[in-house]
Amino acid sequence: MKKLINQPEDFVKESLAGMAVAHADLIQVNYEPSFVYRTDAPVQGKVAIISGGGSGHEPMHVGFVGMGMLDAACPGEVFTSPTPDQMLAAAQQVDGGAGILYIVKNYSGDLMNFEMATELARSEGIRTLNIIIDDDVAVKDSLYTQGRRGVGTTVLAEKICGAAAEQGYNLQQLANLCRKVNLHGRSLGVALSSCTVPAKGTPTFALGDNEIELGIGIHGEPGRERVSMKSGDEITEILVRWLCPSQASLIDNIDYSRTVREWDEAQEGWVDVQLLNKPLQKGDHILAYVNSMGGTPVSELYLVYRKLAEICEQEGLQIVRNLIGPYMTALEMQGCSITLLKLDDEMLRLWDAPVKTASLRWGV
């Protein structure tokens, strides 16, 4: 293992300390328990948005704290869920009186701990709702989830909902919007190599010299299948075809129902919510997001985007916005993921709204 670290057990704390120094105008860091929050928090009268997850996926989530995105982010240890006390402390820090929206990726540890944090916050009088992101079409279940995994659409939901919160959406409106973004997004990734968790010191999984993993998870979870290495265009075509409307034979990948747990304020408890994702259709306006898993250079991402744009045109999908870069990584894993998000006028307006964070900014 060759990494720019000191002691593995200090890696997350020292990384957060560096962020605090580099972006002191945008964020502050609380260390016990650890969370990152915007310097002007709490913003009175504004719904606060909090997300979080294991470290190692940076800039997700800590790099997205600031005006127009998250009010706070809770980083766990590498590939390990943050704890309820982190989430509760973050909520107490950023609550401006209008409530808290937790955006939660569909992983078992995240679900359990964010549910506990929701109950703790509500017991202290902080109105809290959580919405689950489960956009990965690669697998329906894994060792980490009970259903689809939450991946690239999380970044897009945090941006769109963050803009809506700045514009005065109330808590229920934000929850409805976040649910809509999740239902309109779908993602799929590929790994060309593994990654190494600092505390372990060895690769998370093994790939042969001529092997790639299609549908890999952001923690190295198995994907759909392992195949021989192919050209950039061939890999892109495999990924995009699984996401596009002409592939009726793969309908399970693009049109699926699932059940998520959400807090029901009327019943004052958790309920199962049935959701149905509709496939993309010709004529849809979309946001195309090509993401590096951490070890893939931007030049290769643009090669992927070139082929993606070509296929979308063939499919009758109109790309009206894009995002290209390392925004949701898996340490130094080589590979990429593609997310397609169907946009309506509301989501497009909110995507274009100003944002100022350490890792995403425009319009300011």
Steps between C-alpha positions, in 0.01 A plus 500: 500500500635841398287789624561854621397425857655494844326252729193329348294570810565875462424517128143634511564751780811641334325524164214694660752730670652576161158582357431734791820694431454507123135610505467700820272748322248226420511233770584416856578156640381353827715206609326339798277376348620580150293696252557783253263797492466827311646804673172695501298218660239502627312699236183607676175403329672272246465122489844352563621211284737241644654197337788271580664165456831327519812697415697404191237634257618862506399755402176323591363620751727739687604683182139597435439699818421863434253742346266324258573144611546342844485672836700218658660167415587211732810299399548151638825310493603376155209307344325496840170670583505802730333455837167639627676731746683667210175554314319630807781742587504627141122552512528694825772719348321593176131496597356841413150422623353375171605136537763261368503290183734201513604369155594136551671256262345153503760307701403300806723685747399843371130411513514369856704790638309776322172349624633508855617857451157599370333362809753668729460837327121484510514413872682830547237692307692524171264416213687254282427298186726269302490401134686198363698503175506161324587568136752224418346272238785245513364279776179487697660370820852472635679429824467870583140569400144382501421624152679724252816678614519876528766644272541789251150646525589592859727780374227634274236482774722692740550778244136525390354477849766735637393766252135446589576542870676830426187613314271432796350156437350358818597160640222300335557672164870412521425138587266473202760657271776270622279197443428621146870543421568149625221353287626681188866394539674177409869407521745226410875469556803299393826424679831446320690449825442464872579749776675470835345605830781653713411304814511171306803564281407253225266529199129469575452243225705338224469556126708317243726696268244474221181517711249774581197494730173634359257647751756534780394664827674805643645286783619230264185287525456249216321619190297328230781311335874482447612518137819544300642847447347693210552832323370822653220522243396139560488545878302822465254335266439215744435743786279739308293235326396365839368846584321588175141445386557275200616212717158347569661164577676664796186658643590379848793740487306813408143457619469350843289530811651492844419574861673757718441603861411860572383683810128573486419810704127426512560154645807610696695195391676317219297375206583304186456711187452334161683675216495441125775624273397573141748434217648775291310577181595655170482877521591518869734777611778360714802589709790271407754446778828316439681436827853379574531229764816678617782366285371584153633821337258760371629448145358147508171627642463732201561203268214324678281809479562525126359151445222558755382810313503308172284219640258739669446675168427163339254422779319832460614629838594868513792582730432849631750500789806296593741438784839340438762432763589320826204584723419163662813289519621174652847604613741427209279251312535522123167509320200722455127519546230653283185660639209614284246728667175593327449874554178697517484880507516516879807279529677680214441839664631374833804334341595832341459693828817635668712265710819562695670204663856373511440264208206636302435865423346720235287811474680682781 
